Amino acid sequence: MERRDFGYAIAYILSFVFIAIIGISFYVFKDKIQQVEVKSISIESEEGIIVKSGEEEGTKLNLAVHSPKVGTKPASGELDTQTDIPYTITSQVGSEGAYAKFEVQSENPYNIILSGINGVPEEELDNVKISVDGSEKKPFSAKNLGDVIFEGEKGNKKLTILVWLDGHTTNKIIGSKIDIKLSVVFA
């Protein structure tokens, strides 16, 4: 009699563990679907302006995007009073936003322009924010195509592009894979 009770107890425990494993795997799968990913940030420059990213160099590059999965929740940090960038958006691992580092070499002053964005529903463009770390300009929304997001002086300058979601983001953006295109032109 005791052996039978012991067997039932083991069967219940194993059944519970099996069901828990299945539940966890569905939860992980659901979480992956509800991601927003900055798939690529590409940059194209005029002849005479060189862009570097790691070992790559040229007038047309795809930048390495760090922390590309920004989730569906907006950045939670308070805004910096000077830059309007949330404190949780940084150019370091653990940032709530995506970022890409690069260097611009130019003999003349130049501008970086937001020239294109794909993969975001049109009604959500205003909720995707883009900025250059260290810029005096306020962050731009992705709907501001053609706007100058950074003004650079001649010489070499290391820059970081920051991308994040603001507090007005809705569920329509779930599953988006964002492609950002930047242009570097002479001022």
C-alpha positions as CSV (number, residue, x, y, z in Angstrom):
1,M,0.0,0.0,0.0
2,E,2.8,2.4,0.9
3,R,4.6,1.6,-2.4
4,R,1.5,2.6,-4.4
5,D,1.2,5.9,-2.5
6,F,4.9,6.6,-3.0
7,G,4.5,5.9,-6.7
8,Y,1.5,8.2,-7.1
9,A,3.5,11.0,-5.3
10,I,6.4,10.6,-7.7
11,A,4.1,10.5,-10.7
12,Y,2.4,13.8,-9.5
13,I,5.8,15.5,-8.9
14,L,7.1,14.4,-12.4
15,S,3.8,15.5,-14.0
16,F,4.1,18.9,-12.3
17,V,7.7,19.4,-13.4
18,F,6.8,18.4,-17.0
19,I,3.9,20.9,-17.1
20,A,6.1,23.6,-15.6
21,I,8.8,23.0,-18.3
22,I,6.2,23.3,-21.1
23,G,4.7,26.4,-19.5
24,I,8.1,28.1,-19.2
25,S,9.0,27.3,-22.9
26,F,5.7,28.9,-24.1
27,Y,6.4,32.0,-21.9
28,V,9.9,32.3,-23.4
29,F,8.5,31.9,-26.9
30,K,5.8,34.6,-26.3
31,D,8.4,37.0,-24.9
32,K,10.6,36.6,-28.1
33,I,7.6,37.5,-30.3
34,Q,7.0,40.7,-28.3
35,Q,10.4,42.2,-29.2
36,V,11.2,45.3,-31.1
37,E,14.6,45.0,-32.8
38,V,16.9,47.6,-34.3
39,K,18.0,45.3,-37.1
40,S,20.5,47.7,-38.8
41,I,21.9,51.2,-38.8
42,S,23.5,52.0,-42.1
43,I,25.5,55.1,-42.9
44,E,26.4,56.6,-46.2
45,S,28.7,59.6,-46.7
46,E,29.7,62.0,-49.5
47,E,33.0,61.5,-51.3
48,G,35.6,63.1,-49.1
49,I,34.0,62.1,-45.8
50,I,35.3,58.8,-44.4
51,V,33.2,56.7,-41.9
52,K,34.9,54.0,-39.8
53,S,33.3,51.3,-37.7
54,G,35.7,48.9,-36.1
55,E,38.0,47.7,-38.8
56,E,35.7,48.7,-41.7
57,E,36.2,52.0,-43.4
58,G,34.5,53.7,-46.4
59,T,31.6,55.9,-47.6
60,K,29.0,53.2,-47.1
61,L,28.8,51.0,-44.0
62,N,26.4,48.9,-41.9
63,L,27.2,49.7,-38.3
64,A,27.3,47.0,-35.6
65,V,24.2,47.5,-33.5
66,H,24.7,46.8,-29.8
67,S,21.7,45.9,-27.5
68,P,19.5,45.6,-30.6
69,K,16.4,44.2,-28.8
70,V,14.8,47.2,-27.2
71,G,11.7,45.3,-26.1
72,T,8.2,46.8,-26.3
73,K,8.4,48.8,-23.1
74,P,9.5,52.4,-23.3
75,A,12.7,53.6,-21.7
76,S,12.1,54.0,-17.9
77,G,14.7,56.5,-16.8
78,E,14.2,60.1,-16.0
79,L,15.1,62.6,-18.7
80,D,18.5,64.4,-18.6
81,T,17.6,68.0,-18.3
82,Q,20.1,69.1,-21.0
83,T,19.7,66.4,-23.6
84,D,16.2,65.0,-23.0
85,I,17.7,61.5,-23.2
86,P,16.6,59.1,-20.5
87,Y,19.4,58.2,-18.1
88,T,18.8,54.5,-18.9
89,I,19.8,55.1,-22.5
90,T,23.6,54.8,-22.7
91,S,26.3,53.6,-25.0
92,Q,27.1,50.7,-22.7
93,V,25.9,47.1,-22.2
94,G,22.6,47.2,-20.2
95,S,21.2,50.2,-22.0
96,E,17.4,50.2,-22.6
97,G,18.1,51.4,-26.1
98,A,20.2,50.2,-29.0
99,Y,23.4,52.0,-30.0
100,A,26.0,51.9,-32.7
101,K,29.5,53.5,-32.5
102,F,31.4,54.9,-35.4
103,E,34.0,57.6,-36.4
104,V,33.7,60.3,-39.0
105,Q,36.8,61.8,-40.6
106,S,36.3,65.0,-42.6
107,E,38.4,68.0,-43.8
108,N,35.3,70.2,-43.7
109,P,32.3,70.7,-41.4
110,Y,29.6,68.1,-41.9
111,N,26.0,67.2,-41.0
112,I,24.5,63.8,-40.1
113,I,21.0,63.5,-41.5
114,L,18.3,60.9,-40.8
115,S,17.7,59.8,-44.4
116,G,15.4,56.8,-43.9
117,I,13.7,54.4,-41.6
118,N,11.9,51.1,-42.4
119,G,10.1,48.5,-40.4
120,V,8.1,50.7,-38.1
121,P,4.3,51.3,-38.5
122,E,3.7,54.9,-39.6
123,E,1.7,55.8,-36.5
124,E,4.6,54.7,-34.3
125,L,7.3,56.7,-36.1
126,D,6.9,59.6,-33.6
127,N,7.7,57.1,-30.7
128,V,11.0,55.9,-32.0
129,K,13.7,58.3,-30.8
130,I,17.1,58.8,-32.3
131,S,20.0,60.9,-31.0
132,V,23.8,61.3,-31.2
133,D,25.4,60.8,-27.8
134,G,27.0,64.1,-26.8
135,S,25.1,66.2,-29.3
136,E,23.7,69.5,-28.2
137,K,20.5,68.8,-30.2
138,K,17.5,67.3,-28.6
139,P,16.4,63.7,-29.7
140,F,14.6,63.4,-33.0
141,S,11.6,61.2,-33.7
142,A,11.9,58.8,-36.6
143,K,9.2,60.7,-38.5
144,N,11.6,63.6,-39.0
145,L,13.3,62.4,-42.1
146,G,15.7,64.8,-43.6
147,D,16.5,66.5,-40.3
148,V,20.1,67.2,-39.3
149,I,20.7,65.2,-36.1
150,F,24.3,66.2,-35.7
151,E,26.6,69.0,-36.8
152,G,30.3,68.1,-36.9
153,E,33.4,70.1,-37.3
154,K,36.3,69.1,-39.4
155,G,38.7,66.4,-38.2
156,N,38.1,63.0,-36.6
157,K,35.1,62.5,-34.3
158,K,34.0,59.4,-32.5
159,L,30.2,59.2,-32.3
160,T,27.4,57.0,-31.0
161,I,23.9,56.8,-32.4
162,L,21.3,56.0,-29.7
163,V,17.8,54.6,-30.5
164,W,15.0,54.0,-28.0
165,L,11.2,53.9,-27.6
166,D,9.4,56.7,-25.8
167,G,6.5,56.5,-23.3
168,H,3.7,56.8,-25.9
169,T,4.6,53.6,-27.7
170,T,1.7,51.2,-28.3
171,N,1.4,47.5,-29.1
172,K,1.3,48.2,-32.8
173,I,5.1,48.3,-32.8
174,I,5.5,44.7,-31.4
175,G,7.6,42.5,-33.7
176,S,9.1,45.5,-35.7
177,K,12.5,45.2,-37.1
178,I,13.8,48.7,-37.5
179,D,16.3,49.7,-40.3
180,I,17.8,53.2,-39.9
181,K,19.6,55.0,-42.7
182,L,21.9,58.0,-42.0
183,S,23.7,60.2,-44.4
184,V,26.8,62.3,-43.8
185,V,27.0,65.4,-46.0
186,F,29.2,68.5,-46.1
187,A,27.6,71.4,-44.2
